[in-house]
Amino acid sequence: MKQERITEGSPWSDPWGQVMKTPDDVAEMLRLRACGWGLKRIARQLGCRHHTVKGYVAAGGVKAFKSPERPKLLDGLEGMTGANI
């Protein structure tokens, strides 16, 4: 059986293989954008997708994690009792 070695500080990566950007990377994105660089050029320089750069530039810095708001399975059934079901 093949054993995998776990190293300290392994970075999180998304399904596309992108590594989560550090605050230093985000600061570099904003600095390069202020210098007049385009989103795609910044993305090539930092090794990420231009959509990633666009999101950080639009947010003006590091974005806080926000989980998506999805409807719950039992939403709308709060007032129902066993006799009403």
Phi and psi restraints in degrees (value plus and minus 20) as a CYANA .aco file:
   2 LYS   PHI    -100.1   -60.1
   2 LYS   PSI     108.0   148.0
   3 GLN   PHI    -120.2   -80.2
   3 GLN   PSI     117.9   157.9
   4 GLU   PHI    -119.6   -79.6
   4 GLU   PSI     120.8   160.8
   5 ARG   PHI    -114.0   -74.0
   5 ARG   PSI     107.8   147.8
   6 ILE   PHI    -119.9   -79.9
   6 ILE   PSI     105.5   145.5
   7 THR   PHI    -125.2   -85.2
   7 THR   PSI     137.1   177.1
   8 GLU   PHI     -89.7   -49.7
   8 GLU   PSI     124.2   164.2
   9 GLY   PHI      47.0    87.0
   9 GLY   PSI      11.7    51.7
  10 SER   PHI     -85.8   -45.8
  10 SER   PSI     107.3   147.3
  11 PRO   PHI     -92.4   -52.4
  11 PRO   PSI     128.6   168.6
  12 TRP   PHI     -93.8   -53.8
  12 TRP   PSI     121.9   161.9
  13 SER   PHI    -155.1  -115.1
  13 SER   PSI     128.9   168.9
  14 ASP   PHI    -106.5   -66.5
  14 ASP   PSI     156.9   196.9
  15 PRO   PHI     -78.6   -38.6
  15 PRO   PSI     -41.6    -1.6
  16 TRP   PHI    -109.1   -69.1
  16 TRP   PSI     -16.4    23.6
  17 GLY   PHI      65.2   105.2
  17 GLY   PSI     -10.8    29.2
  18 GLN   PHI     -99.5   -59.5
  18 GLN   PSI     120.5   160.5
  19 VAL   PHI    -113.5   -73.5
  19 VAL   PSI     120.5   160.5
  20 MET   PHI     -77.3   -37.3
  20 MET   PSI     114.8   154.8
  21 LYS   PHI     -98.7   -58.7
  21 LYS   PSI     119.6   159.6
  22 THR   PHI    -103.7   -63.7
  22 THR   PSI     143.1   183.1
  23 PRO   PHI     -78.4   -38.4
  23 PRO   PSI     -51.4   -11.4
  24 ASP   PHI     -85.5   -45.5
  24 ASP   PSI     -60.4   -20.4
  25 ASP   PHI     -83.3   -43.3
  25 ASP   PSI     -61.8   -21.8
  26 VAL   PHI     -86.3   -46.3
  26 VAL   PSI     -60.9   -20.9
  27 ALA   PHI     -81.9   -41.9
  27 ALA   PSI     -58.8   -18.8
  28 GLU   PHI     -85.1   -45.1
  28 GLU   PSI     -59.6   -19.6
  29 MET   PHI     -78.6   -38.6
  29 MET   PSI     -67.0   -27.0
  30 LEU   PHI     -87.0   -47.0
  30 LEU   PSI     -58.2   -18.2
  31 ARG   PHI     -84.5   -44.5
  31 ARG   PSI     -66.2   -26.2
  32 LEU   PHI     -85.5   -45.5
  32 LEU   PSI     -56.8   -16.8
  33 ARG   PHI     -84.6   -44.6
  33 ARG   PSI     -60.2   -20.2
  34 ALA   PHI     -86.1   -46.1
  34 ALA   PSI     -45.7    -5.7
  35 CYS   PHI    -100.5   -60.5
  35 CYS   PSI     -23.0    17.0
  36 GLY   PHI      79.6   119.6
  36 GLY   PSI     -13.6    26.4
  37 TRP   PHI     -91.5   -51.5
  37 TRP   PSI     130.1   170.1
  38 GLY   PHI    -103.3   -63.3
  38 GLY   PSI     143.7   183.7
  39 LEU   PHI     -81.3   -41.3
  39 LEU   PSI     -63.1   -23.1
  40 LYS   PHI     -88.2   -48.2
  40 LYS   PSI     -56.6   -16.6
  41 ARG   PHI     -87.0   -47.0
  41 ARG   PSI     -61.4   -21.4
  42 ILE   PHI     -82.8   -42.8
  42 ILE   PSI     -62.6   -22.6
  43 ALA   PHI     -81.8   -41.8
  43 ALA   PSI     -62.7   -22.7
  44 ARG   PHI     -83.5   -43.5
  44 ARG   PSI     -60.7   -20.7
  45 GLN   PHI     -84.1   -44.1
  45 GLN   PSI     -59.3   -19.3
  46 LEU   PHI    -117.3   -77.3
  46 LEU   PSI     -24.8    15.2
  47 GLY   PHI      52.7    92.7
  47 GLY   PSI      24.0    64.0
  48 CYS   PHI    -159.7  -119.7
  48 CYS   PSI    -198.6  -158.6
  49 ARG   PHI    -104.0   -64.0
  49 ARG   PSI     131.3   171.3
  50 HIS   PHI     -88.0   -48.0
  50 HIS   PSI     -43.1    -3.1
  51 HIS   PHI     -85.5   -45.5
  51 HIS   PSI     -56.2   -16.2
  52 THR   PHI     -84.1   -44.1
  52 THR   PSI     -67.2   -27.2
  53 VAL   PHI     -82.0   -42.0
  53 VAL   PSI     -63.3   -23.3
  54 LYS   PHI     -79.0   -39.0
  54 LYS   PSI     -61.5   -21.5
  55 GLY   PHI     -85.8   -45.8
  55 GLY   PSI     -64.0   -24.0
  56 TYR   PHI     -89.3   -49.3
  56 TYR   PSI     -57.9   -17.9
  57 VAL   PHI     -86.8   -46.8
  57 VAL   PSI     -61.7   -21.7
  58 ALA   PHI     -83.9   -43.9
  58 ALA   PSI     -56.7   -16.7
  59 ALA   PHI     -97.6   -57.6
  59 ALA   PSI     -38.3     1.7
  60 GLY   PHI      57.9    97.9
  60 GLY   PSI      -1.2    38.8
  61 GLY   PHI     134.3   174.3
  61 GLY   PSI    -176.5  -136.5
  62 VAL   PHI     -88.8   -48.8
  62 VAL   PSI     111.5   151.5
  63 LYS   PHI    -113.5   -73.5
  63 LYS   PSI     116.6   156.6
  64 ALA   PHI     -94.2   -54.2
  64 ALA   PSI     126.0   166.0
  65 PHE   PHI     -87.7   -47.7
  65 PHE   PSI     113.5   153.5
  66 LYS   PHI    -153.3  -113.3
  66 LYS   PSI      98.0   138.0
  67 SER   PHI     -96.0   -56.0
  67 SER   PSI     126.3   166.3
  68 PRO   PHI     -86.3   -46.3
  68 PRO   PSI     124.0   164.0
  69 GLU   PHI    -108.7   -68.7
  69 GLU   PSI      94.1   134.1
  70 ARG   PHI    -139.6   -99.6
  70 ARG   PSI     128.6   168.6
  71 PRO   PHI     -86.8   -46.8
  71 PRO   PSI     122.2   162.2
  72 LYS   PHI    -103.1   -63.1
  72 LYS   PSI     137.2   177.2
  73 LEU   PHI     -81.3   -41.3
  73 LEU   PSI     -55.8   -15.8
  74 LEU   PHI    -122.7   -82.7
  74 LEU   PSI      -6.7    33.3
  75 ASP   PHI     -78.9   -38.9
  75 ASP   PSI     115.0   155.0
  76 GLY   PHI      72.2   112.2
  76 GLY   PSI     -26.5    13.5
  77 LEU   PHI    -128.2   -88.2
  77 LEU   PSI      -4.1    35.9
  78 GLU   PHI     -82.5   -42.5
  78 GLU   PSI     -59.1   -19.1
  79 GLY   PHI    -107.2   -67.2
  79 GLY   PSI     -24.3    15.7
  80 MET   PHI     -99.5   -59.5
  80 MET   PSI     122.4   162.4
  81 THR   PHI    -135.0   -95.0
  81 THR   PSI     158.0   198.0
  82 GLY   PHI     -80.3   -40.3
  82 GLY   PSI     -51.7   -11.7
  83 ALA   PHI     -94.2   -54.2
  83 ALA   PSI     -46.8    -6.8
  84 ASN   PHI    -104.5   -64.5
  84 ASN   PSI     -35.3     4.7
